[in-house]
Amino acid sequence: MKLIHLNDSKGAAGSGLDRREHIGCGKIGLKGLKQFINNPACKAVHPVLETPGKEETDDPANIDRVRKMMNAQ
């Protein structure tokens, strides 16, 4: 794995809905995303956020959530 596009999802698994959501605000949630990014196969790969950044504060807030999940064991 060389790259991870990281986002939460507005749609449930298998729904076919391809809509991004802010980290921890979608159907995957903080717990699911934390398990994913802390998986040994993902630890060496830096994620690229692919979230719906509409406000100036969206990206820093999403980045902060991801950093906290990556540092929490």
CHARMM internal coordinates of N, CA and C (Angstrom, degrees):
IC EDIT
DIST 1 N 1 CA 1.4434
DIST 1 CA 1 C 1.5285
ANGL 1 N 1 CA 1 C 107.54
DIST 1 C 2 N 1.3269
ANGL 1 CA 1 C 2 N 115.83
DIHE 1 N 1 CA 1 C 2 N 131.57
DIST 2 N 2 CA 1.4578
ANGL 1 C 2 N 2 CA 120.51
DIHE 1 CA 1 C 2 N 2 CA -177.78
DIST 2 CA 2 C 1.5245
ANGL 2 N 2 CA 2 C 113.42
DIHE 1 C 2 N 2 CA 2 C -111.74
DIST 2 C 3 N 1.3237
ANGL 2 CA 2 C 3 N 116.54
DIHE 2 N 2 CA 2 C 3 N -24.35
DIST 3 N 3 CA 1.4580
ANGL 2 C 3 N 3 CA 119.95
DIHE 2 CA 2 C 3 N 3 CA -175.20
DIST 3 CA 3 C 1.5221
ANGL 3 N 3 CA 3 C 110.13
DIHE 2 C 3 N 3 CA 3 C -152.51
DIST 3 C 4 N 1.3179
ANGL 3 CA 3 C 4 N 115.68
DIHE 3 N 3 CA 3 C 4 N 142.66
DIST 4 N 4 CA 1.4603
ANGL 3 C 4 N 4 CA 121.66
DIHE 3 CA 3 C 4 N 4 CA 175.46
DIST 4 CA 4 C 1.5209
ANGL 4 N 4 CA 4 C 108.40
DIHE 3 C 4 N 4 CA 4 C -122.03
DIST 4 C 5 N 1.3194
ANGL 4 CA 4 C 5 N 117.32
DIHE 4 N 4 CA 4 C 5 N 121.02
DIST 5 N 5 CA 1.4641
ANGL 4 C 5 N 5 CA 121.47
DIHE 4 CA 4 C 5 N 5 CA 168.27
DIST 5 CA 5 C 1.5144
ANGL 5 N 5 CA 5 C 105.24
DIHE 4 C 5 N 5 CA 5 C -88.05
DIST 5 C 6 N 1.3104
ANGL 5 CA 5 C 6 N 117.18
DIHE 5 N 5 CA 5 C 6 N 112.32
DIST 6 N 6 CA 1.4587
ANGL 5 C 6 N 6 CA 121.62
DIHE 5 CA 5 C 6 N 6 CA -172.58
DIST 6 CA 6 C 1.5229
ANGL 6 N 6 CA 6 C 111.16
DIHE 5 C 6 N 6 CA 6 C -106.51
DIST 6 C 7 N 1.3029
ANGL 6 CA 6 C 7 N 115.08
DIHE 6 N 6 CA 6 C 7 N 124.87
DIST 7 N 7 CA 1.4612
ANGL 6 C 7 N 7 CA 121.64
DIHE 6 CA 6 C 7 N 7 CA 172.76
DIST 7 CA 7 C 1.5191
ANGL 7 N 7 CA 7 C 108.47
DIHE 6 C 7 N 7 CA 7 C -158.50
DIST 7 C 8 N 1.2991
ANGL 7 CA 7 C 8 N 116.26
DIHE 7 N 7 CA 7 C 8 N 161.08
DIST 8 N 8 CA 1.4544
ANGL 7 C 8 N 8 CA 121.32
DIHE 7 CA 7 C 8 N 8 CA 171.69
DIST 8 CA 8 C 1.5287
ANGL 8 N 8 CA 8 C 105.97
DIHE 7 C 8 N 8 CA 8 C -86.51
DIST 8 C 9 N 1.3202
ANGL 8 CA 8 C 9 N 117.66
DIHE 8 N 8 CA 8 C 9 N 176.88
DIST 9 N 9 CA 1.4632
ANGL 8 C 9 N 9 CA 120.72
DIHE 8 CA 8 C 9 N 9 CA -174.15
DIST 9 CA 9 C 1.5215
ANGL 9 N 9 CA 9 C 111.94
DIHE 8 C 9 N 9 CA 9 C -128.52
DIST 9 C 10 N 1.3251
ANGL 9 CA 9 C 10 N 116.37
DIHE 9 N 9 CA 9 C 10 N 135.11
DIST 10 N 10 CA 1.4646
ANGL 9 C 10 N 10 CA 120.44
DIHE 9 CA 9 C 10 N 10 CA 174.74
DIST 10 CA 10 C 1.5152
ANGL 10 N 10 CA 10 C 111.34
DIHE 9 C 10 N 10 CA 10 C -72.37
DIST 10 C 11 N 1.3357
ANGL 10 CA 10 C 11 N 117.20
DIHE 10 N 10 CA 10 C 11 N -30.12
DIST 11 N 11 CA 1.4589
ANGL 10 C 11 N 11 CA 121.80
DIHE 10 CA 10 C 11 N 11 CA -177.45
DIST 11 CA 11 C 1.5156
ANGL 11 N 11 CA 11 C 112.48
DIHE 10 C 11 N 11 CA 11 C -97.34
DIST 11 C 12 N 1.3161
ANGL 11 CA 11 C 12 N 115.78
DIHE 11 N 11 CA 11 C 12 N 153.62
DIST 12 N 12 CA 1.4579
ANGL 11 C 12 N 12 CA 121.56
DIHE 11 CA 11 C 12 N 12 CA 176.93
DIST 12 CA 12 C 1.5255
ANGL 12 N 12 CA 12 C 110.02
DIHE 11 C 12 N 12 CA 12 C -72.55
DIST 12 C 13 N 1.3262
ANGL 12 CA 12 C 13 N 116.57
DIHE 12 N 12 CA 12 C 13 N 160.63
DIST 13 N 13 CA 1.4649
ANGL 12 C 13 N 13 CA 121.66
DIHE 12 CA 12 C 13 N 13 CA 177.72
DIST 13 CA 13 C 1.5243
ANGL 13 N 13 CA 13 C 110.22
DIHE 12 C 13 N 13 CA 13 C -55.25
DIST 13 C 14 N 1.3220
ANGL 13 CA 13 C 14 N 115.97
DIHE 13 N 13 CA 13 C 14 N 132.26
DIST 14 N 14 CA 1.4509
ANGL 13 C 14 N 14 CA 121.06
DIHE 13 CA 13 C 14 N 14 CA 178.33
DIST 14 CA 14 C 1.5117
ANGL 14 N 14 CA 14 C 115.40
DIHE 13 C 14 N 14 CA 14 C 80.75
DIST 14 C 15 N 1.3269
ANGL 14 CA 14 C 15 N 117.56
DIHE 14 N 14 CA 14 C 15 N 2.57
DIST 15 N 15 CA 1.4632
ANGL 14 C 15 N 15 CA 120.46
DIHE 14 CA 14 C 15 N 15 CA -176.81
DIST 15 CA 15 C 1.5298
ANGL 15 N 15 CA 15 C 112.63
DIHE 14 C 15 N 15 CA 15 C -76.94
DIST 15 C 16 N 1.3325
ANGL 15 CA 15 C 16 N 116.39
DIHE 15 N 15 CA 15 C 16 N -19.66
DIST 16 N 16 CA 1.4595
ANGL 15 C 16 N 16 CA 120.08
DIHE 15 CA 15 C 16 N 16 CA -176.83
DIST 16 CA 16 C 1.5269
ANGL 16 N 16 CA 16 C 112.79
DIHE 15 C 16 N 16 CA 16 C 79.15
DIST 16 C 17 N 1.3218
ANGL 16 CA 16 C 17 N 117.03
DIHE 16 N 16 CA 16 C 17 N -0.51
DIST 17 N 17 CA 1.4594
ANGL 16 C 17 N 17 CA 122.13
DIHE 16 CA 16 C 17 N 17 CA 179.70
DIST 17 CA 17 C 1.5255
ANGL 17 N 17 CA 17 C 108.68
DIHE 16 C 17 N 17 CA 17 C -81.80
DIST 17 C 18 N 1.3155
ANGL 17 CA 17 C 18 N 117.21
DIHE 17 N 17 CA 17 C 18 N 119.08
DIST 18 N 18 CA 1.4576
ANGL 17 C 18 N 18 CA 122.21
DIHE 17 CA 17 C 18 N 18 CA -178.49
DIST 18 CA 18 C 1.5251
ANGL 18 N 18 CA 18 C 108.97
DIHE 17 C 18 N 18 CA 18 C -106.34
DIST 18 C 19 N 1.3143
ANGL 18 CA 18 C 19 N 115.45
DIHE 18 N 18 CA 18 C 19 N 75.25
DIST 19 N 19 CA 1.4670
ANGL 18 C 19 N 19 CA 121.16
DIHE 18 CA 18 C 19 N 19 CA 179.95
DIST 19 CA 19 C 1.5241
ANGL 19 N 19 CA 19 C 109.03
DIHE 18 C 19 N 19 CA 19 C -127.74
DIST 19 C 20 N 1.3123
ANGL 19 CA 19 C 20 N 115.21
DIHE 19 N 19 CA 19 C 20 N 126.57
DIST 20 N 20 CA 1.4691
ANGL 19 C 20 N 20 CA 120.78
DIHE 19 CA 19 C 20 N 20 CA -179.29
DIST 20 CA 20 C 1.5247
ANGL 20 N 20 CA 20 C 110.72
DIHE 19 C 20 N 20 CA 20 C -77.67
DIST 20 C 21 N 1.3312
ANGL 20 CA 20 C 21 N 113.92
DIHE 20 N 20 CA 20 C 21 N 151.24
DIST 21 N 21 CA 1.4601
ANGL 20 C 21 N 21 CA 120.90
DIHE 20 CA 20 C 21 N 21 CA 175.79
DIST 21 CA 21 C 1.5254
ANGL 21 N 21 CA 21 C 107.46
DIHE 20 C 21 N 21 CA 21 C -137.02
DIST 21 C 22 N 1.3114
ANGL 21 CA 21 C 22 N 115.98
DIHE 21 N 21 CA 21 C 22 N 159.84
DIST 22 N 22 CA 1.4620
ANGL 21 C 22 N 22 CA 121.22
DIHE 21 CA 21 C 22 N 22 CA 178.39
DIST 22 CA 22 C 1.5303
ANGL 22 N 22 CA 22 C 109.96
DIHE 21 C 22 N 22 CA 22 C -63.87
DIST 22 C 23 N 1.3250
ANGL 22 CA 22 C 23 N 114.99
DIHE 22 N 22 CA 22 C 23 N 152.93
DIST 23 N 23 CA 1.4622
ANGL 22 C 23 N 23 CA 121.80
DIHE 22 CA 22 C 23 N 23 CA -178.05
DIST 23 CA 23 C 1.5324
ANGL 23 N 23 CA 23 C 109.76
DIHE 22 C 23 N 23 CA 23 C -58.12
DIST 23 C 24 N 1.3316
ANGL 23 CA 23 C 24 N 115.20
DIHE 23 N 23 CA 23 C 24 N 122.06
DIST 24 N 24 CA 1.4653
ANGL 23 C 24 N 24 CA 121.39
DIHE 23 CA 23 C 24 N 24 CA 177.90
DIST 24 CA 24 C 1.5053
ANGL 24 N 24 CA 24 C 114.79
DIHE 23 C 24 N 24 CA 24 C 84.53
DIST 24 C 25 N 1.3197
ANGL 24 CA 24 C 25 N 118.61
DIHE 24 N 24 CA 24 C 25 N -0.50
DIST 25 N 25 CA 1.4642
ANGL 24 C 25 N 25 CA 121.65
DIHE 24 CA 24 C 25 N 25 CA -176.59
DIST 25 CA 25 C 1.5260
ANGL 25 N 25 CA 25 C 113.21
DIHE 24 C 25 N 25 CA 25 C -107.82
DIST 25 C 26 N 1.3164
ANGL 25 CA 25 C 26 N 117.42
DIHE 25 N 25 CA 25 C 26 N 3.76
DIST 26 N 26 CA 1.4573
ANGL 25 C 26 N 26 CA 120.66
DIHE 25 CA 25 C 26 N 26 CA -176.44
DIST 26 CA 26 C 1.5146
ANGL 26 N 26 CA 26 C 112.89
DIHE 25 C 26 N 26 CA 26 C -115.53
DIST 26 C 27 N 1.3237
ANGL 26 CA 26 C 27 N 114.74
DIHE 26 N 26 CA 26 C 27 N -160.83
DIST 27 N 27 CA 1.4610
ANGL 26 C 27 N 27 CA 122.05
DIHE 26 CA 26 C 27 N 27 CA -176.05
DIST 27 CA 27 C 1.5296
ANGL 27 N 27 CA 27 C 112.89
DIHE 26 C 27 N 27 CA 27 C -72.57
DIST 27 C 28 N 1.3275
ANGL 27 CA 27 C 28 N 118.13
DIHE 27 N 27 CA 27 C 28 N -26.29
DIST 28 N 28 CA 1.4672
ANGL 27 C 28 N 28 CA 120.44
DIHE 27 CA 27 C 28 N 28 CA 178.12
DIST 28 CA 28 C 1.5261
ANGL 28 N 28 CA 28 C 109.08
DIHE 27 C 28 N 28 CA 28 C -73.95
DIST 28 C 29 N 1.3115
ANGL 28 CA 28 C 29 N 116.11
DIHE 28 N 28 CA 28 C 29 N -45.00
DIST 29 N 29 CA 1.4656
ANGL 28 C 29 N 29 CA 121.89
DIHE 28 CA 28 C 29 N 29 CA 176.09
DIST 29 CA 29 C 1.5153
ANGL 29 N 29 CA 29 C 113.83
DIHE 28 C 29 N 29 CA 29 C 77.18
DIST 29 C 30 N 1.3367
ANGL 29 CA 29 C 30 N 114.77
DIHE 29 N 29 CA 29 C 30 N 170.66
DIST 30 N 30 CA 1.4581
ANGL 29 C 30 N 30 CA 120.95
DIHE 29 CA 29 C 30 N 30 CA -178.64
DIST 30 CA 30 C 1.5257
ANGL 30 N 30 CA 30 C 111.89
DIHE 29 C 30 N 30 CA 30 C -61.95
DIST 30 C 31 N 1.3305
ANGL 30 CA 30 C 31 N 117.13
DIHE 30 N 30 CA 30 C 31 N -42.53
DIST 31 N 31 CA 1.4617
ANGL 30 C 31 N 31 CA 120.76
DIHE 30 CA 30 C 31 N 31 CA -177.69
DIST 31 CA 31 C 1.5333
ANGL 31 N 31 CA 31 C 111.24
DIHE 30 C 31 N 31 CA 31 C -61.88
DIST 31 C 32 N 1.3246
ANGL 31 CA 31 C 32 N 117.26
DIHE 31 N 31 CA 31 C 32 N -47.87
DIST 32 N 32 CA 1.4611
ANGL 31 C 32 N 32 CA 121.00
DIHE 31 CA 31 C 32 N 32 CA -179.58
DIST 32 CA 32 C 1.5155
ANGL 32 N 32 CA 32 C 112.58
DIHE 31 C 32 N 32 CA 32 C -65.07
DIST 32 C 33 N 1.3328
ANGL 32 CA 32 C 33 N 116.91
DIHE 32 N 32 CA 32 C 33 N -42.82
DIST 33 N 33 CA 1.4649
ANGL 32 C 33 N 33 CA 120.37
DIHE 32 CA 32 C 33 N 33 CA 179.23
DIST 33 CA 33 C 1.5250
ANGL 33 N 33 CA 33 C 111.25
DIHE 32 C 33 N 33 CA 33 C -66.74
DIST 33 C 34 N 1.3350
ANGL 33 CA 33 C 34 N 116.21
DIHE 33 N 33 CA 33 C 34 N -37.94
DIST 34 N 34 CA 1.4657
ANGL 33 C 34 N 34 CA 120.31
DIHE 33 CA 33 C 34 N 34 CA 178.33
DIST 34 CA 34 C 1.5260
ANGL 34 N 34 CA 34 C 110.17
DIHE 33 C 34 N 34 CA 34 C -63.32
DIST 34 C 35 N 1.3178
ANGL 34 CA 34 C 35 N 117.51
DIHE 34 N 34 CA 34 C 35 N -43.84
DIST 35 N 35 CA 1.4685
ANGL 34 C 35 N 35 CA 120.51
DIHE 34 CA 34 C 35 N 35 CA 178.01
DIST 35 CA 35 C 1.5243
ANGL 35 N 35 CA 35 C 110.56
DIHE 34 C 35 N 35 CA 35 C -61.67
DIST 35 C 36 N 1.3168
ANGL 35 CA 35 C 36 N 116.77
DIHE 35 N 35 CA 35 C 36 N -41.44
DIST 36 N 36 CA 1.4675
ANGL 35 C 36 N 36 CA 121.17
DIHE 35 CA 35 C 36 N 36 CA -178.85
DIST 36 CA 36 C 1.5200
ANGL 36 N 36 CA 36 C 111.45
DIHE 35 C 36 N 36 CA 36 C -64.78
DIST 36 C 37 N 1.3284
ANGL 36 CA 36 C 37 N 118.39
DIHE 36 N 36 CA 36 C 37 N -53.41
DIST 37 N 37 CA 1.4640
ANGL 36 C 37 N 37 CA 119.61
DIHE 36 CA 36 C 37 N 37 CA -173.82
DIST 37 CA 37 C 1.5230
ANGL 37 N 37 CA 37 C 113.12
DIHE 36 C 37 N 37 CA 37 C -73.07
DIST 37 C 38 N 1.3306
ANGL 37 CA 37 C 38 N 117.21
DIHE 37 N 37 CA 37 C 38 N -17.64
DIST 38 N 38 CA 1.4644
ANGL 37 C 38 N 38 CA 120.13
DIHE 37 CA 37 C 38 N 38 CA 176.92
DIST 38 CA 38 C 1.5220
ANGL 38 N 38 CA 38 C 112.35
DIHE 37 C 38 N 38 CA 38 C -95.98
DIST 38 C 39 N 1.3235
ANGL 38 CA 38 C 39 N 117.75
DIHE 38 N 38 CA 38 C 39 N 3.02
DIST 39 N 39 CA 1.4562
ANGL 38 C 39 N 39 CA 121.66
DIHE 38 CA 38 C 39 N 39 CA 174.18
DIST 39 CA 39 C 1.5287
ANGL 39 N 39 CA 39 C 107.59
DIHE 38 C 39 N 39 CA 39 C -64.48
DIST 39 C 40 N 1.3398
ANGL 39 CA 39 C 40 N 118.23
DIHE 39 N 39 CA 39 C 40 N 136.92
DIST 40 N 40 CA 1.4684
ANGL 39 C 40 N 40 CA 119.76
DIHE 39 CA 39 C 40 N 40 CA -178.59
DIST 40 CA 40 C 1.5392
ANGL 40 N 40 CA 40 C 114.08
DIHE 39 C 40 N 40 CA 40 C -52.70
DIST 40 C 41 N 1.3066
ANGL 40 CA 40 C 41 N 118.42
DIHE 40 N 40 CA 40 C 41 N -33.10
DIST 41 N 41 CA 1.4700
ANGL 40 C 41 N 41 CA 121.25
DIHE 40 CA 40 C 41 N 41 CA 179.60
DIST 41 CA 41 C 1.5240
ANGL 41 N 41 CA 41 C 111.78
DIHE 40 C 41 N 41 CA 41 C -68.24
DIST 41 C 42 N 1.3160
ANGL 41 CA 41 C 42 N 117.34
DIHE 41 N 41 CA 41 C 42 N -21.79
DIST 42 N 42 CA 1.4687
ANGL 41 C 42 N 42 CA 121.53
DIHE 41 CA 41 C 42 N 42 CA -177.12
DIST 42 CA 42 C 1.5260
ANGL 42 N 42 CA 42 C 113.23
DIHE 41 C 42 N 42 CA 42 C -101.21
DIST 42 C 43 N 1.3279
ANGL 42 CA 42 C 43 N 117.36
DIHE 42 N 42 CA 42 C 43 N -15.69
DIST 43 N 43 CA 1.4647
ANGL 42 C 43 N 43 CA 120.73
DIHE 42 CA 42 C 43 N 43 CA -172.25
DIST 43 CA 43 C 1.5333
ANGL 43 N 43 CA 43 C 113.78
DIHE 42 C 43 N 43 CA 43 C -58.70
DIST 43 C 44 N 1.3192
ANGL 43 CA 43 C 44 N 118.08
DIHE 43 N 43 CA 43 C 44 N -34.54
DIST 44 N 44 CA 1.4665
ANGL 43 C 44 N 44 CA 120.78
DIHE 43 CA 43 C 44 N 44 CA -176.80
DIST 44 CA 44 C 1.5268
ANGL 44 N 44 CA 44 C 112.60
DIHE 43 C 44 N 44 CA 44 C -88.33
DIST 44 C 45 N 1.3159
ANGL 44 CA 44 C 45 N 117.56
DIHE 44 N 44 CA 44 C 45 N -1.79
DIST 45 N 45 CA 1.4585
ANGL 44 C 45 N 45 CA 122.00
DIHE 44 CA 44 C 45 N 45 CA -177.18
DIST 45 CA 45 C 1.5322
ANGL 45 N 45 CA 45 C 109.23
DIHE 44 C 45 N 45 CA 45 C -107.26
DIST 45 C 46 N 1.3102
ANGL 45 CA 45 C 46 N 116.33
DIHE 45 N 45 CA 45 C 46 N 123.78
DIST 46 N 46 CA 1.4592
ANGL 45 C 46 N 46 CA 119.99
DIHE 45 CA 45 C 46 N 46 CA 179.08
DIST 46 CA 46 C 1.5294
ANGL 46 N 46 CA 46 C 109.69
DIHE 45 C 46 N 46 CA 46 C -80.57
DIST 46 C 47 N 1.3259
ANGL 46 CA 46 C 47 N 117.52
DIHE 46 N 46 CA 46 C 47 N 131.31
DIST 47 N 47 CA 1.4600
ANGL 46 C 47 N 47 CA 119.34
DIHE 46 CA 46 C 47 N 47 CA 179.68
DIST 47 CA 47 C 1.5258
ANGL 47 N 47 CA 47 C 112.49
DIHE 46 C 47 N 47 CA 47 C -79.20
DIST 47 C 48 N 1.3174
ANGL 47 CA 47 C 48 N 114.91
DIHE 47 N 47 CA 47 C 48 N 149.33
DIST 48 N 48 CA 1.4539
ANGL 47 C 48 N 48 CA 122.55
DIHE 47 CA 47 C 48 N 48 CA 172.15
DIST 48 CA 48 C 1.5217
ANGL 48 N 48 CA 48 C 105.87
DIHE 47 C 48 N 48 CA 48 C -109.87
DIST 48 C 49 N 1.3148
ANGL 48 CA 48 C 49 N 116.58
DIHE 48 N 48 CA 48 C 49 N 120.98
DIST 49 N 49 CA 1.4610
ANGL 48 C 49 N 49 CA 119.52
DIHE 48 CA 48 C 49 N 49 CA -178.54
DIST 49 CA 49 C 1.5156
ANGL 49 N 49 CA 49 C 111.40
DIHE 48 C 49 N 49 CA 49 C -69.55
DIST 49 C 50 N 1.3041
ANGL 49 CA 49 C 50 N 114.89
DIHE 49 N 49 CA 49 C 50 N 137.69
DIST 50 N 50 CA 1.4610
ANGL 49 C 50 N 50 CA 122.22
DIHE 49 CA 49 C 50 N 50 CA 177.36
DIST 50 CA 50 C 1.5313
ANGL 50 N 50 CA 50 C 106.87
DIHE 49 C 50 N 50 CA 50 C -132.99
DIST 50 C 51 N 1.3199
ANGL 50 CA 50 C 51 N 114.14
DIHE 50 N 50 CA 50 C 51 N 64.89
DIST 51 N 51 CA 1.4590
ANGL 50 C 51 N 51 CA 121.14
DIHE 50 CA 50 C 51 N 51 CA -175.85
DIST 51 CA 51 C 1.5273
ANGL 51 N 51 CA 51 C 110.50
DIHE 50 C 51 N 51 CA 51 C -111.26
DIST 51 C 52 N 1.3322
ANGL 51 CA 51 C 52 N 116.62
DIHE 51 N 51 CA 51 C 52 N 161.84
DIST 52 N 52 CA 1.4650
ANGL 51 C 52 N 52 CA 119.70
DIHE 51 CA 51 C 52 N 52 CA -178.71
DIST 52 CA 52 C 1.5290
ANGL 52 N 52 CA 52 C 112.01
DIHE 51 C 52 N 52 CA 52 C -78.55
DIST 52 C 53 N 1.3307
ANGL 52 CA 52 C 53 N 117.67
DIHE 52 N 52 CA 52 C 53 N 83.04
DIST 53 N 53 CA 1.4591
ANGL 52 C 53 N 53 CA 121.90
DIHE 52 CA 52 C 53 N 53 CA -177.83
DIST 53 CA 53 C 1.5114
ANGL 53 N 53 CA 53 C 112.43
DIHE 52 C 53 N 53 CA 53 C -81.82
DIST 53 C 54 N 1.3011
ANGL 53 CA 53 C 54 N 116.58
DIHE 53 N 53 CA 53 C 54 N 97.56
DIST 54 N 54 CA 1.4656
ANGL 53 C 54 N 54 CA 120.57
DIHE 53 CA 53 C 54 N 54 CA 179.22
DIST 54 CA 54 C 1.5254
ANGL 54 N 54 CA 54 C 111.59
DIHE 53 C 54 N 54 CA 54 C -102.82
DIST 54 C 55 N 1.3115
ANGL 54 CA 54 C 55 N 115.82
DIHE 54 N 54 CA 54 C 55 N -31.46
DIST 55 N 55 CA 1.4554
ANGL 54 C 55 N 55 CA 120.97
DIHE 54 CA 54 C 55 N 55 CA -177.97
DIST 55 CA 55 C 1.5225
ANGL 55 N 55 CA 55 C 109.49
DIHE 54 C 55 N 55 CA 55 C -104.74
DIST 55 C 56 N 1.3089
ANGL 55 CA 55 C 56 N 116.37
DIHE 55 N 55 CA 55 C 56 N 156.04
DIST 56 N 56 CA 1.4537
ANGL 55 C 56 N 56 CA 122.34
DIHE 55 CA 55 C 56 N 56 CA -179.41
DIST 56 CA 56 C 1.5288
ANGL 56 N 56 CA 56 C 112.17
DIHE 55 C 56 N 56 CA 56 C -60.48
DIST 56 C 57 N 1.3257
ANGL 56 CA 56 C 57 N 117.23
DIHE 56 N 56 CA 56 C 57 N -27.87
DIST 57 N 57 CA 1.4568
ANGL 56 C 57 N 57 CA 121.42
DIHE 56 CA 56 C 57 N 57 CA -176.61
DIST 57 CA 57 C 1.5316
ANGL 57 N 57 CA 57 C 112.98
DIHE 56 C 57 N 57 CA 57 C -90.82
DIST 57 C 58 N 1.3311
ANGL 57 CA 57 C 58 N 118.54
DIHE 57 N 57 CA 57 C 58 N -6.91
DIST 58 N 58 CA 1.4657
ANGL 57 C 58 N 58 CA 121.15
DIHE 57 CA 57 C 58 N 58 CA -175.86
DIST 58 CA 58 C 1.5258
ANGL 58 N 58 CA 58 C 113.11
DIHE 57 C 58 N 58 CA 58 C -62.32
DIST 58 C 59 N 1.3194
ANGL 58 CA 58 C 59 N 117.51
DIHE 58 N 58 CA 58 C 59 N -52.27
DIST 59 N 59 CA 1.4648
ANGL 58 C 59 N 59 CA 119.77
DIHE 58 CA 58 C 59 N 59 CA -176.57
DIST 59 CA 59 C 1.5282
ANGL 59 N 59 CA 59 C 112.13
DIHE 58 C 59 N 59 CA 59 C -62.04
DIST 59 C 60 N 1.3347
ANGL 59 CA 59 C 60 N 119.85
DIHE 59 N 59 CA 59 C 60 N -49.01
DIST 60 N 60 CA 1.4703
ANGL 59 C 60 N 60 CA 118.74
DIHE 59 CA 59 C 60 N 60 CA 178.43
DIST 60 CA 60 C 1.5396
ANGL 60 N 60 CA 60 C 112.71
DIHE 59 C 60 N 60 CA 60 C -59.37
DIST 60 C 61 N 1.3138
ANGL 60 CA 60 C 61 N 117.49
DIHE 60 N 60 CA 60 C 61 N -36.94
DIST 61 N 61 CA 1.4699
ANGL 60 C 61 N 61 CA 120.35
DIHE 60 CA 60 C 61 N 61 CA 179.64
DIST 61 CA 61 C 1.5276
ANGL 61 N 61 CA 61 C 110.75
DIHE 60 C 61 N 61 CA 61 C -67.16
DIST 61 C 62 N 1.3363
ANGL 61 CA 61 C 62 N 117.66
DIHE 61 N 61 CA 61 C 62 N -43.18
DIST 62 N 62 CA 1.4655
ANGL 61 C 62 N 62 CA 121.31
DIHE 61 CA 61 C 62 N 62 CA 178.18
DIST 62 CA 62 C 1.5261
ANGL 62 N 62 CA 62 C 110.93
DIHE 61 C 62 N 62 CA 62 C -65.18
DIST 62 C 63 N 1.3189
ANGL 62 CA 62 C 63 N 117.33
DIHE 62 N 62 CA 62 C 63 N -42.75
DIST 63 N 63 CA 1.4643
ANGL 62 C 63 N 63 CA 121.86
DIHE 62 CA 62 C 63 N 63 CA 178.99
DIST 63 CA 63 C 1.5209
ANGL 63 N 63 CA 63 C 109.81
DIHE 62 C 63 N 63 CA 63 C -61.71
DIST 63 C 64 N 1.3151
ANGL 63 CA 63 C 64 N 117.29
DIHE 63 N 63 CA 63 C 64 N -43.12
DIST 64 N 64 CA 1.4697
ANGL 63 C 64 N 64 CA 121.75
DIHE 63 CA 63 C 64 N 64 CA 179.42
DIST 64 CA 64 C 1.5341
ANGL 64 N 64 CA 64 C 110.70
DIHE 63 C 64 N 64 CA 64 C -61.41
DIST 64 C 65 N 1.3247
ANGL 64 CA 64 C 65 N 117.87
DIHE 64 N 64 CA 64 C 65 N -43.39
DIST 65 N 65 CA 1.4691
ANGL 64 C 65 N 65 CA 120.79
DIHE 64 CA 64 C 65 N 65 CA 178.82
DIST 65 CA 65 C 1.5207
ANGL 65 N 65 CA 65 C 111.23
DIHE 64 C 65 N 65 CA 65 C -61.72
DIST 65 C 66 N 1.3318
ANGL 65 CA 65 C 66 N 116.86
DIHE 65 N 65 CA 65 C 66 N -43.03
DIST 66 N 66 CA 1.4682
ANGL 65 C 66 N 66 CA 120.80
DIHE 65 CA 65 C 66 N 66 CA -179.74
DIST 66 CA 66 C 1.5288
ANGL 66 N 66 CA 66 C 109.93
DIHE 65 C 66 N 66 CA 66 C -65.09
DIST 66 C 67 N 1.3066
ANGL 66 CA 66 C 67 N 117.71
DIHE 66 N 66 CA 66 C 67 N -45.30
DIST 67 N 67 CA 1.4739
ANGL 66 C 67 N 67 CA 120.65
DIHE 66 CA 66 C 67 N 67 CA 179.39
DIST 67 CA 67 C 1.5240
ANGL 67 N 67 CA 67 C 111.45
DIHE 66 C 67 N 67 CA 67 C -59.62
DIST 67 C 68 N 1.3131
ANGL 67 CA 67 C 68 N 116.49
DIHE 67 N 67 CA 67 C 68 N -42.42
DIST 68 N 68 CA 1.4682
ANGL 67 C 68 N 68 CA 119.97
DIHE 67 CA 67 C 68 N 68 CA 178.43
DIST 68 CA 68 C 1.5199
ANGL 68 N 68 CA 68 C 111.45
DIHE 67 C 68 N 68 CA 68 C -63.23
DIST 68 C 69 N 1.3295
ANGL 68 CA 68 C 69 N 117.53
DIHE 68 N 68 CA 68 C 69 N -40.28
DIST 69 N 69 CA 1.4682
ANGL 68 C 69 N 69 CA 121.20
DIHE 68 CA 68 C 69 N 69 CA 178.91
DIST 69 CA 69 C 1.5207
ANGL 69 N 69 CA 69 C 110.71
DIHE 68 C 69 N 69 CA 69 C -66.99
DIST 69 C 70 N 1.3250
ANGL 69 CA 69 C 70 N 117.62
DIHE 69 N 69 CA 69 C 70 N -37.75
DIST 70 N 70 CA 1.4635
ANGL 69 C 70 N 70 CA 121.44
DIHE 69 CA 69 C 70 N 70 CA -178.29
DIST 70 CA 70 C 1.5381
ANGL 70 N 70 CA 70 C 110.96
DIHE 69 C 70 N 70 CA 70 C -70.86
DIST 70 C 71 N 1.3213
ANGL 70 CA 70 C 71 N 117.41
DIHE 70 N 70 CA 70 C 71 N -30.15
DIST 71 N 71 CA 1.4577
ANGL 70 C 71 N 71 CA 121.41
DIHE 70 CA 70 C 71 N 71 CA -178.43
DIST 71 CA 71 C 1.5115
ANGL 71 N 71 CA 71 C 113.18
DIHE 70 C 71 N 71 CA 71 C -89.51
DIST 71 C 72 N 1.3227
ANGL 71 CA 71 C 72 N 117.89
DIHE 71 N 71 CA 71 C 72 N -15.76
DIST 72 N 72 CA 1.4713
ANGL 71 C 72 N 72 CA 122.08
DIHE 71 CA 71 C 72 N 72 CA -179.82
DIST 72 CA 72 C 1.5214
ANGL 72 N 72 CA 72 C 109.39
DIHE 71 C 72 N 72 CA 72 C -89.72
DIST 72 C 73 N 1.2749
ANGL 72 CA 72 C 73 N 117.18
DIHE 72 N 72 CA 72 C 73 N 132.51
DIST 73 N 73 CA 1.4666
ANGL 72 C 73 N 73 CA 121.21
DIHE 72 CA 72 C 73 N 73 CA 177.78
DIST 73 CA 73 C 1.4594
ANGL 73 N 73 CA 73 C 109.82
DIHE 72 C 73 N 73 CA 73 C -115.30
END
COOR INIT
IC SEED 1 N 1 CA 1 C
IC BUILD
